[in-house]
Amino acid sequence: MSVTLAQQRLCGVAVPVGALRSEDSIGVGEYPDLAELGSLCVSAGIRLIQLLPVNDTGYESSPYSALTAFALHPLYIRISDIPGAKEFRKELAALGKKYEQEARFPYREILRDKLALLRKIYSLNIEEIKAQSKKGGALDAWIDANPWVTEYAVYRRLKEHNQEKSWKEWDEYSEVTADTVQTLWNNPKLREDHLFWIWIQEAADSQFRKAAGELSEMGILLKGDLPILMNDDSADVWAQGKFFQKGLSAGAPPDMYSPEGQNWGFPIYDWYAQSKDNYGWWKRRLKQAGKYYGAYRIDHVLGFFRIWASSDKDKSAALGRYIPYIPINPNDFDDLGFTAERVRWLSEPHVPTAEVYEALSGITDSGGQKDEFRIAAEAESVFTKALTRIGDEDLWLFNPSIRGEKDITALELHPAAEAYLYKAWANRLFLEYEKDSYFPVWYFRESRAYQSLSGEERQRLEELLEKRRVNSESIWEEQGRRLLSVLSASSEMLPCAEDLGAVPACVPKVLTQLKILGLRVLRWYRDWDLEGQPYIPFYGYPELSVATPAVHDSSTVREWWEREADRDVLRTFINAPSLPDTYDPGAAAVILGKVAGARSRFRVFQIQDLLHLSSRWYAPNPAAERINVPGTTNDFNWTYRLPAAMSEIRGDTDLMAALRELSSAEPEQRKDL
C-alpha cells in the first residue's frame, strides 16, 4: 500500500520522533507515539508523516551524526512495553514525573536514565535473553536477519569501554579487520556485553516496525530521512573503512550565510571501492530503511553528484574543492605561459613582512597604548613558528609543516596573529591538493595572485576555468545518475531529494529522469536571476516535488514572517495585502494554505507551523520553536518538544478544523491562460 500511497497527492507533517509528547512517553517522544500521531493525522486529513533520522547517535543530539547507518536510537524505546519491565514500575513512574514539565527534552540526561534502567531490566532477565540468543531462539533468528548488528554491538561495547571516545582515540582496536570484529564477537567473556546492545536493537526494531505497520493500516505514508554522510566516529567508518576516503572532510562551499563554507567533519565516500562491492553497503542500508518507510528523504543529494571536500587539517571549508573535478595541470599552465615560479606564486600563499606587523598593530599595553615591544615579539613568533623567508625578500611562505588551519592553531600564537594567518593561508588562487593537480579556490578572484595578473591573463584563465567547470559537470551528471539509479532500483521506497544550495543544471535533470522528488521551500524558491527576485507561482511547482514553507534547519514560518521575510513582496505575491506584521492563526491559514495549494505531490509542514493555526500553541518567543540553528552547538538544538500531549492537542477543535481545511486544498491553477 505504501508504494501506491507514495504516488498520490498528499499533505504531510514533519516532526522529529523525540518531539512527540504523550501520556505514556518518558520526557521524549517514543516509537509507539507515532501511532497516536497517526490517529491525530487521520482526523486532520493528513496522510504523510516525515521524520528526522532515528539512527543511534550516542550522546550526540544531532540526528545527522549517527554512530551507525543501521541501528535505531535507544532513546525512543518505550521501556514499559519491554518484557520484564513490570518489575520497574516505580522507576518508570519516577522518570516520567522527572521530565514531564520540561519544555525541551534534556537529551543526554534522559538517554543516561533510560539506558541505566534498560541495563537493570536486562540484568534481571539475562538468562532468558541468553537462552533466546542460542541457536533456534527468537533473538538468534533476529540476529541472523540483521547481520549488521554484530558489528554494531562490538563497536558499542568498545566505545562504552573507552568512555565514549572516538574510535580513533582507543588504545586498542582502533584499526580492525572483519576477522578481528568476528573474533571479538565470538569471545564468550564479552557475550553478555554484546547481547545488551543487540537486545536493545531488537526491542527498538520491534516497536518501530509495529508503529510503522499501524500507520500503514491507517493509510498514512511514513517518510524517513537518510543522511548521505556518516559520522567519522561510527561503526561503519570504523569497521568498513575501505568505503571511505581518509584525510578529507565533507561540507559545503562558502555562501552568503557561511562565508567560510561548512566543514561537517564527515568523511566522504570512496565510490570506486563502493562500486567494487556493487554498492552493497548502500543496498543493505536501504533494505533496513524499507522495513519502516514507504518514502525517504535523501539529505544533501548534491553529494551524489559532487561533494565539497576539505582537508581534515582545516577547520573551515574555504579551501575545499569539488570531487570529482577535472584539475588544472602543468600543461595548462604551460599553455597559459606561466612558469614554475608563477605557478608557485599562484598556488602558495605569500606573506609580506609589513602585513604581519599591521595585523598585530592593535596590541596594546595595560594602559591602552600601542605596545611596540609586544608587537615585535609576537611578530617574531610568527616568523619563527609559521613562516619561511624567501631569500632576502620581505616575503614569506608557510613552513612545510603547516598543512592546514589546525596546524596554525597548534602554534598557540597571539589571537591577532592566528586570525591573520588563517586569512593568509587561504590567500591563493589555486589549491594544489595533489602533486600537479590544482583546483581554483572559492575566493580566487580576491587573492593577491589573481589581482597581480594582467587583464589578458585573467581572461584566458577564466576561459580555462569555465571549460573545466563545464567538462566536470558532465562527470557530475554521470556519477549522480549512476549512484541514484542504484538507490532507486534497490528499494520500493519513493526517494525524495533535498536539493538545496548551488545546484548544477544536471541535478534537476537527473532527478526528473529518475522520478525522484525535489524540494521546494517557499522562502527560497524564487527566480533569483530576475529583477526583484520574484517568488515562483505555486502552480509552477513541479509535480515531482515536496513543497514546504520551512525546514528543520530554518526558522519557523512565524519567526520568518515576523523577523526575516520581505513581507510586502510576499503579500503582493499571495494577493493578501492585509496580512498583519504580527503572525497569528489567520496569517498562518493564508500562508500555509497557499503552500498547500502548490502543484507538488507532497506538501509537508513542520508540526510547529501547523500548531500556529490555533492561538493556543504560540510560544512567547518564536525562536524557541526552532528545531535547529545551523552553525551552533548547544543543548537547545534538536530537543524541540510539543507544547502539550497529543491527546490535548487533538482536543483543540479550532486547530483540527483548520488542519482539515488545509489538507483538503486543491492545486493552484494558472489564471492567465
N, C-alpha and C positions, 0 to 999 in steps of 0.2 A: 504493500500500500504506500510506503514511503516514496517509492520510485514514481508512482502515479501522482502523489501529492506534490512532489517537487516540480512537476510540470504545470502546476496550477498557479493562478494569481493569488498571492497570499499576503495578509497583513500580519506582521510579527512583532515580538517584543525581544529585546536584547537585554540579558541580565546575567551577572556572574552568579554561579550557584551559591557562593558564600553570602550574597546579598539577601537571600531569601530568609524570611522570618516566619516561623510557625509556632504553634503551641508545644510542639514536640522537639524542636531543634534546640541545641545547646549553644547559644551565643553566636552561631554561624549557620548559614544555610547548609542543608544536608541532602544527599541524593534523593531520599524519599519525598522531600519537599517539592520536587519537580512535579509529582503527580497532583499535589494540591494547586500548584501554579497552573497546571494544565486544566484543572477544573475551572479555575477563575477565568482562564483564557477562553474556554468553550463558552462560558456565559457572556463573554465580551465579543465573541465573533472572531477572536484572534486564533490563527491556525498554524503559527510558526513560533517556535521558541529558539532563540540563538544564545548560545553560551560562550563565555570565555573558556580558554583551555582549562581542563581539570586534571592535568598530569601532576604527579608528585613533584613539588618544588622544594621540599625540605623546609628549612626555616627562612627561605626567601619568599616574600609575599607575592612577587610578580609572577603571574601565571605564564609569562613568557620566558621564565628562567628555569625550565624543567630539569630535574635530575634524571629524567628518562622520557623517552618518546612513547612509552608503552604503559607504565604503571599509573594507576589512579591516585589521587591525593587522599591520604588517610583523614585529612581534616574534615572531609564531607561525609564520613561514615556516621550513620545513626547507631550509636553504641547500644541503645536499648533494644534494637532489632537483632542483635547478635546472640546466638545460642550461648547460654551461660551468663548473660548479663543480669539476669534476675537477682543474683546474689548481691548486686551492687546498686540496688535501687536508691539507697540513701546517698551514695556518692554521685549518682546521676542527678538526683534532685538538687543536691548542693551545687553542682556545676551549673545546672540550668538557672538557679537563683543567682549565682555569682555573676553571670553575664547577661541576664535578661534586660537590664537597664542601659546597656552600652549602646550609644548612638552609632558608633562604628565598631566593628569587632576587633578586639586586640589579637591579632593574628598569632603571634608566637606564643602568647600565654595560653590561648585556647588549644593550640596544637600540642604544647607540652602536657597540658592537663589531660587531653583526650588520649594521647599516646601512653601516658602513665596509667590511665585506667584500662586501656586496652591490654597493657602488659599484665595487669593484675588478673584480668579475665583469662588471658592466655595461660598464665601460670597455673590458675585453678583448673584449667581444662587441658593441660598439656598432654596427658596420657591419651585422652580421646583424640586430640589433634594428631599426635604421632601415629596412632593406630590408623587414622584416616589417610595419612600420608604414605602408608605402606602400600605395596603393590596390590591393586584391586580396590583400594579405598577411594572414597569420593574426592579427597584432596589430591591424591596421587593422579587421578584422572584429570583433575583440573590443571595440574602442573603439566601433564602431557599435552593438554590442549593449549597451554600458554607457555611455550618453551623459553620465552624471553625472561620469565620470572626468576629463573635460577641465577642468571647473570645479575639481575637487579638485586636479588636477595644477598648475594655475595658482596656486591658493591655497597649496599646499605649497611650491612654489618660492619664492613671495614670503615665506612665513613663515620659511623657512630663510635667505633673503637678509637678513631682518630679525632675525637671531639669536633666532628662535623667539618673538619678542614677539607679543602680541595684535595683531590687525589694526587695532585702534583706536589703536595706537601707531606705526603705519607712517608714514613720511614721504610715501610715495606709495601710491596705490591703496587707501587706507582706505575710500574711497567709490567704488563701481563700479556700472556697469550691465552688462547682459548683453552689450551690444556691446563694452564695454571688456574684459570677460573673453575674448570671442571674438577680439578684436584681439591680445591678449597670447598667446593660444593659437596664433594663426596666424603669430606672429613667428618667422621661420626661425632667428634668432640664439638663441632660447630653446628651440628644439625639443628638443635633447638633454637639457636640464634637465627639461623637462616629461615627456619619454619615460621618464626614470628612474623617476618615481613611477607611471607607467602600467605599465611593465614589472613593477614590484613588485606592483601590484594584480592583474595578470593571473596572476602566479605564486601569490599568496595565494588568489585565486579558484579556480584550478585545483586546488590542494592541498585546499582546504576542501570543494569540491564532490566531489572523489574520496573523501575521508573520509566525507562525509555519505552518498554513494551506497553505500559499503561497509557503513555502519551500517544503512541501509535494507535491504540484502540480507540482513543478519543478523537482521532482524525487530526492530530497535531504533528507537524513535521519538526523533528528535533535537529537543529543545525549546530554542529560543533565548530571548533576552531583549532586548526593545525598550524602552529608556528613553523615557518620554514626552517628556522635555525635551532640548534641545540646549545644549551649552556655548555661552556667548556668543562665545567665541573658537573659531569653527568655520567651515568653508567654507560651510555652509548659511546661517548668520546673516549672514555677510559678503556672500554673493552673492544670497541670497534674502531680504533684509531686510524686504521687504514683507509676509512671512508672520508677522512677529514684532512684538510691541508694545515699543517702546523706552521706557526710563525705569522699567521695572518688573522686579522680580526674583522668581521663583517660590520657594516654600518651603512650610513647614508652620506652623500656628499653635502657640502655646505649649501645652505639656503637662507632665506630671509629670517627664518626662525632659529636656525642653528648656524651661525657664521663660521664655526669651526667644524661643521659636519657632526655626524653622530657616530661614535665608536661604541658598538654594543658589547664588545668583548667576547663575541661568539665566534667560534671557528667556522671557516667556510668549508663547503663540501669539495671533495675530490671526485668530480663527476666521472672522470675516466675510471677510477677504481670502482665507483658505484656501477658503471656500465659493465665491467668485467664480472660483476656478481649479478648481472641482469636486474639491477636496481632492487635486489631482494629486500634490503633494509626498508626502503620506502614501501614496497608492496606489503610487507608484514605490518608496517605502521598503519597503512590504510585498512588492512584486514581487521586490525584491532579496533580502529575507529568505527568501522562498519558494523560492529556489534551493537552500537548505540545510536548512531546518527543516520539520517536519510540525506543530509546535505552537510557540507563543511566549508568553512572559510579558509582560504589559503592566505595566510599572513604574508605580506611583502612578496607578492607574486613576481615582482620585478627581479627578485633574486634568482629565479629560474632562468631568466634571460641573461642577466648580468648582475654581478654583485659588486658593491663598492667595498673594497678591502684595504685595510691599513696594516702597517707593520704592528705586531704586538708589542713593539718597543715604544709606540706612540700612544699618547692619551687621547688626542683629538683625532679627527679623520680628515684634517685639512690636506695631508699628504697621502691620501688614499688614491686608489686607481680602480678602474673598471676591469673586472675579469669576467669573460675573456676580452681581449683588446689586441688589435694589431699594432705592435710597438713601432716607434721610430727607431731606426737602426743607423749604424755608422755610414752605410751607403747613402741614406737620406741626407745626412749631414754633409757628406761629400758633394751631393747634388746641389745643396744649398750654399756650398762654398765655405763651410765652417771648418776651421782647422781643429786639431785636437785641443789646443789652448782655448779656442772659442767654445768648444763643447763643455770643457770644464767650467768655464765662466757661466754657461747656460744651466748647468746641472748641479753645481755645488754652490752653496751659499758663501758669499764673500762678505766679510765683516770689516768695515773701515774702523780704524782706531778711534777716530773722533766720535763715531756713533756710540761706542761703548761708554765713553765719558759723558756724552749727552744723556744716555739712558739712566745714568747714575747721578745726574746733576741735582736731583731733588732730595738727595740725602742731606739731612741737617743734624746739627748737634743738639744738645739738651736745651739750648736757648732759642732754637728755631732758625739758627743761621746756617748757611751752606757750609758743610763740613768737608773742606778740600782734602784734608788728610785721610778721612774715612773713604772719600770717593776714590782717591788714588789707591788705597789698599784694596778696595773691592774690585777696582778695575784690574789690578794686578792678579787677583784671584781668578778673574775671568780669563785673562790671557794665559795664565799658567795652567788652569784646570781644563779649559774648554777649547782653546784655540791654538792654532799653529801659524806662525807668521810666514808670509810668502816673501822669501828673500829679505831685502831690507826695506820693502814697501810698507806703507801704513795700511796694510790689507792682510786679513787673516782668513784661514779656513778652519772649519771644525776639526778637532782631533779625530783620527780614525776610530778611536774607542767609543765615540759618541755615535750611536746608531738610531737614536730617536729621543723623543721628549722625556721619556722615563730616565734615560741616562743623564739628561740635563738636570732633572730633579735630584738625582742621586748625588750631584756635586755639592749640594747644600750651599748654594750661593745666596747672596742678598736677594730678596724678592724682586727688586727692580731689575737686577741682572738676569734673574731667571726668566722674568716676563719678556725682557728684550731678546734673550737667546731663543725663546720659543718662536718669536716672530722672525728672527733671523734664520732659524732653521728652516722655516717654510718659504723664505725669500729666494726662490729659484724658479726657473722656467720649466725645467724638466726634472723628473724623478727617475734616476737610474735604479730601477728595482731589481734588475739582474744585469749581469755584465752585457753591455752593448744593447740593452733593451730599455727604452725611455718612454715615459708617459708624461704628457703635459699636466702640470699641477693645476688645481682648480682655479687658483688666483694668478695664473701665469702672466696675465696682462699687467698685473700690478707689481711684478717683480722688477728688481733692479736690472736683471739681464734683459728682459723684454724692452724696458724703457731705453736701453742702450742701442737697440737695433735701429737701422735706418728704415725709412718708410718702405723701400723696396724689399728689404729683408723681412719685414713684418708681413707684407702682403704674400710673399712666397711661402713663408712659414704657415700663415693662416690657411692658405690653399692646401698645403700638405696635411694639416691637422683636420680640415674638413673632409678631405679624401679618406683619411684614416677612420674618421667617425662613420662615414657612410659605409665603408667596407666592413667595419666592425659591427655595424647594425645588422648586416646580413648574417653574421655569425650569431649575434644575439637571437635573431629570429629563428634560425635553425635550431639552436640549443633549446630555446623556450618551447618551440613546437615539439621537439623530441621528448623533453622531460615531462611536459604537461600531458602529452599523449600517453605516456606511461601511466601517469596518475589516473587519467580519465578511463583508460582501458582496464585498470586494476581494481575498480570498485564500481558498484552501482550507485554509490552516493553521488549527489549532484555537487560538483565543485563550484565554489563562488570565490572570486579573486578580490583581494584587497590591492587594487591597482592605483594607489595614490602616489603623488610625488611627480618628479620629472619623468614622464612616461614616453619612451620612444614610440614612434609610429607603428613599429612592428608588434607592440604588445596588444593593443585592441584588435589588430588584425588577426593574430593567433587566437586570442580568446574567443572571438566571434566564430572563427573556423571550427574550434573545438567545442563550441556551445557552452563555454564557461561564463558564468555571470560576472560582470564587473561591478564596481562600487561607485555610486554617485551620491556625494554628500552635498546637500543643498548649498551650504555656505561657500563651497569650493568649486561647485560645478558651474563655471562661468566661462564665457568666451574671453579669455584673458588678452587676446590679441586685438580685440576691437576697442574702439574708444568708449570709455565708461565701463568697460569690462562687464557687460550685461549678463544677468543670470540666464541659464539655458531654460527655455519653457518646459513645463512638466510633460507636455505631450512629446517633447523631443528626447525624453529619457529612453534609452534603448530597452526593448522588452527583455533582453538578456542582461539584466542588471538588478542590483539591490539598491533601492533609494532609501536614504536616511537623512535626517537633519543634524545628527550628531553621532559621534563615535566615542569609544571608551577613553581615547586619548585627548578628546576635546572638551570644551566646556559644554554644559547642558544648553538646550535651546534657550532656556530662561536666562542664564548668565550671558550667553552670546547676544541675545536681544538687548539686554539692559546695559551691557558693558563693551561689546565688541562690534556689533553689526552696524552696517551702513543703513540705518532704519528707513530713511526716506527713500533710498533706492529700492529697498525690499518692499516697502508699502506700495510703491508705484508698480513694481513687478507683479505683485499678487493682487493688485487693484483693491487695496484695503487702506485708504488714506486716513481712516480714523483710528487705526490701531494705537493704543496708548504706549507711551515710553516705558511705563512700568508693566511688566509681564503679569498677566492674570489668566484665569481659565478661558476667558473669551478670546484673548490673543492666542493662547495655546490651541484652541479649537480651530482658529483660522489658519495659523501657520502649519500645524500638524496635518490639518485637513487637506491643505494644498499638496503636501508631500504624499499623503495617502492617495491623492489623485494622479500621481505620476504613472507613466505608462509601464514602469518597471514591473517585472514579475513579482518581486518581493518588495514590500515597503516595511521597513523594520525600524522600530523606535526604542530607544533606551527606556527602561522602566521608569526612571526618574522623570523623563519627559512626558510619559503617559500620565503619571500621577499629577502633573500640573494641570490636567483637565478638571481637577477639583481643587477648591480653595483649602481643603483640609490638610493637604500634604506638603505645603510650602515650608522649606527650612528658612529661618531668619536670614541666613547668608547663602545666596545661591552657589557660592564656591564650595560650600560644604557638601553639595550634592554630587560633586565630581567623583569619578572612579579613579582617575589617574592624572597627574600633572607631569608630562614628559620632562626629562632632564632633572628631576628631583628624586631624592631617595629619603624616605621618611616613613613613619608609621601610619600616615594618612592614606597613602596610595594603596589601591587595591582592597580597601577594607570597607567599602560602602555597604550599608545595611538598610533595608527597607525601614521606613519610619514606624511601621506597625506590623503586626502579624497579618498574614494574607487573609485570614478569616475576617478581620476587622476591615481591611481594605475592600474586600468583596461586599461588605455591608454598606459601602458608600454608594447609594443608588444614583447620585448625580454622576459620579465617575463611571459607573458601569454603563449608564445610558450614553455618555459621551464616547466611551470606547466602542460601543456597538455602532454608533453613527460613523465613527472614524473608520472602523474596519469594513464598513459596507461601501466606502467611497468608490465610485466608478472612475476609470481613467479619463483624464482631461482630454478633450478633443480640440483640435486646431480649429479656430473660428474664422480665419481669413481665407479659407479655400472656397 
